Amino acid sequence: MECTVESRTDRALDAKRPNRVKVCLMLSLVAVLMASAPAFALWLPWAGEEDKIKKVVSDVWRGLVSNDQALLSKNLAGEQIQWFVDNHQNAVKRLGIQSYQCLFQTVTLDPAQGATAQVTYETVATLEDGSRLVSKIVSTVGKVNGEWKLLADVDAMIDRMVKDRLKQAEEEAESEVRFGPLPGSRPDFRRPAATGGGGLR
């Protein structure tokens, strides 16, 4: 009797085993898909243009930290690629940046042709000591041979820097005029006669 009971128990367990394995595999697959949903969605044929643009920008910053030339050449276009890479990699070395995270704010597609987009985002750089450095950036992304690429054109960057500096200079000039002394408001101590003959009283 004991052998028969044991045999039946073993058979029952064997029958349940494939069901348990199937359930475990299914749960594992669901967990993996949920954990990697944003990355997985980028590779789906129905992924939106905005998702593809964000991926290109994120890959550029990841490639700058890891010095992945293949990733950079795949995702960069423009006349000043080498200048762009050298400039940012110098900052990576100088500051000891370990990784970048891109926090996207706006992706504005060109409504006329849809071949360019302005991307506003923040790069959160994690440094060697664990501290973080946040920079706000506006990049232009364009379609080259049907693929989105970050456009590394020095002219656009310099133009933006010049405009920022001019704006800063104007603000400083306005603050000096606003808070500085007005012409003729101070008595002229060099010529007492000019103040009515008395000078200081």
ChimeraX attribute file (.defattr): number of C-alpha atoms within 10 A of each C-alpha:
attribute: neighborCount
match mode: 1-to-1
recipient: residues
	/A:1	6
	/A:2	7
	/A:3	8
	/A:4	9
	/A:5	10
	/A:6	11
	/A:7	12
	/A:8	12
	/A:9	12
	/A:10	12
	/A:11	12
	/A:12	11
	/A:13	11
	/A:14	11
	/A:15	11
	/A:16	11
	/A:17	12
	/A:18	11
	/A:19	11
	/A:20	11
	/A:21	11
	/A:22	11
	/A:23	12
	/A:24	12
	/A:25	12
	/A:26	12
	/A:27	12
	/A:28	12
	/A:29	12
	/A:30	11
	/A:31	12
	/A:32	11
	/A:33	14
	/A:34	11
	/A:35	11
	/A:36	10
	/A:37	11
	/A:38	12
	/A:39	12
	/A:40	12
	/A:41	15
	/A:42	18
	/A:43	11
	/A:44	9
	/A:45	7
	/A:46	8
	/A:47	12
	/A:48	11
	/A:49	15
	/A:50	16
	/A:51	15
	/A:52	17
	/A:53	27
	/A:54	19
	/A:55	18
	/A:56	22
	/A:57	23
	/A:58	18
	/A:59	20
	/A:60	24
	/A:61	22
	/A:62	19
	/A:63	21
	/A:64	23
	/A:65	19
	/A:66	14
	/A:67	15
	/A:68	13
	/A:69	13
	/A:70	9
	/A:71	17
	/A:72	21
	/A:73	14
	/A:74	15
	/A:75	23
	/A:76	25
	/A:77	19
	/A:78	15
	/A:79	13
	/A:80	14
	/A:81	18
	/A:82	12
	/A:83	13
	/A:84	18
	/A:85	19
	/A:86	12
	/A:87	12
	/A:88	14
	/A:89	19
	/A:90	12
	/A:91	13
	/A:92	20
	/A:93	11
	/A:94	9
	/A:95	14
	/A:96	15
	/A:97	21
	/A:98	16
	/A:99	19
	/A:100	24
	/A:101	14
	/A:102	22
	/A:103	15
	/A:104	16
	/A:105	12
	/A:106	13
	/A:107	20
	/A:108	15
	/A:109	19
	/A:110	12
	/A:111	9
	/A:112	7
	/A:113	7
	/A:114	12
	/A:115	15
	/A:116	21
	/A:117	22
	/A:118	17
	/A:119	22
	/A:120	17
	/A:121	19
	/A:122	18
	/A:123	19
	/A:124	18
	/A:125	23
	/A:126	18
	/A:127	16
	/A:128	12
	/A:129	9
	/A:130	10
	/A:131	10
	/A:132	15
	/A:133	14
	/A:134	14
	/A:135	11
	/A:136	13
	/A:137	12
	/A:138	15
	/A:139	18
	/A:140	21
	/A:141	26
	/A:142	23
	/A:143	16
	/A:144	16
	/A:145	7
	/A:146	8
	/A:147	13
	/A:148	24
	/A:149	26
	/A:150	27
	/A:151	22
	/A:152	21
	/A:153	17
	/A:154	15
	/A:155	11
	/A:156	13
	/A:157	15
	/A:158	11
	/A:159	11
	/A:160	13
	/A:161	12
	/A:162	12
	/A:163	12
	/A:164	12
	/A:165	12
	/A:166	12
	/A:167	12
	/A:168	12
	/A:169	12
	/A:170	12
	/A:171	12
	/A:172	12
	/A:173	11
	/A:174	12
	/A:175	11
	/A:176	11
	/A:177	11
	/A:178	10
	/A:179	8
	/A:180	9
	/A:181	10
	/A:182	9
	/A:183	6
	/A:184	7
	/A:185	7
	/A:186	8
	/A:187	12
	/A:188	13
	/A:189	11
	/A:190	8
	/A:191	12
	/A:192	13
	/A:193	11
	/A:194	12
	/A:195	12
	/A:196	8
	/A:197	9
	/A:198	10
	/A:199	14
	/A:200	9
	/A:201	3
